[in-house]
Amino acid sequence: MPYGIVWADANPLIHCKRIPYPDDSTLEKDSAMVNVGVHVSIAGSLDQAVDRAKAKGCDLFQIFSRNPRGWGFRPLSDEDCSLFDEKIRSSRLLPVDHMPYLPNLASPKEEVYEKSVATLTAELVRCGQLRISYLVTHLGHHLGDGIAGGRKRVIAAINTGLAESDNDVMLLLENTAGEKNSMGSTFEHIRSIMDGLSEPARAGICFDTCHAFAAGYGMRTDEGIQDTLQQLDEVIGIKAIKIVHLNDSKGDQGSGLDRHEHIGMGAIGEEGFRRILHHPVLRALPLICETPVDTRRDDEGNIRKVRELAL
């Protein structure tokens, strides 16, 4: 399948600007042709996340819709939803939600698993209330119980969550970095989970560049990027990618290290990201940086670097 083509239905960017790319020969080298954003805080109220994203110069943004470090959460009020929706409509930004840290959809521990399934269901419902199209989830860790058991639990958890959320929110399965006992570090793992889903149309992929690289996929060279996307297309289908987590990696290729780095400052490097951002499929997708904020660079700095490398 030719990667010079970007399909018109690849991403339903309801709010965010969408620029089609017919083929490599007509691809203009213009930084306005990438849609990029970062993860922002909801401190104070959910609608303030939209203000923060606008201030940082985002085209889209990612949030946790609730405290990501606890199991409990406050239900959304009508005012929460209306204020958020009003600001999204006026800003034309694309919001993306991310599952909290504690859930483990592959856990063999009954209490943790039950809480994880309940959290997934609640997050899908919250996305529907907030009119957020995408919820990103990690696939969890089987804790030594084996991939087969982990796969069975992940499939059951997702099927429950989708069945109990009466909306059309799409759940995006994020590839992992190949850390011990993790689920989803290969495209084949993800495909095997997707094959078990009762509502496959409500499942897609969030492709993380750091995680793919750490899991052993090539992301530094044109050949490596092409081979990685070819594998993904053959196993899952390239149109399944709806969001890209654009992160550099502290670890080298195949390290299994899930540690994000500033764009161009890690093992993928500036040249690697220049190649990523000039690939016609990847540059046409919504890009979210989950990079550090420190004395070397902030969120705005990583957004500027992405746009610079996309020129």
Buried (B, 14 or more C-beta within 10 A) or exposed (E): EEBBBBEEEBBEBBBBEBBEBEEEEEBEEEBEBBBBBBBBEBEEEBBBBBBBBBEBBBBBBBBBBBBBEEBEBEEBEEEBBEBBBEBBEEBBBBBBBBBBEBBBBBBBEEEBBEBBBBBBBBBBBBBBBBBBBBBBBBBBBBBEBEBEBBBBBBBBBBBBBBEBBEBEBBBBBBBBBBBEBBBBBBBEBBBBBBEBBEBEEBBBBBBBBBBBBBBBBBBBEEEBBBEBBEBBBEBBBBBBBBBBBBBBBBBEBEBBBBBBBBBBBBBBBBEBBBBBBBBBBBBBBBBBBBBBBEEEBBBBBBBBBBBBBBE
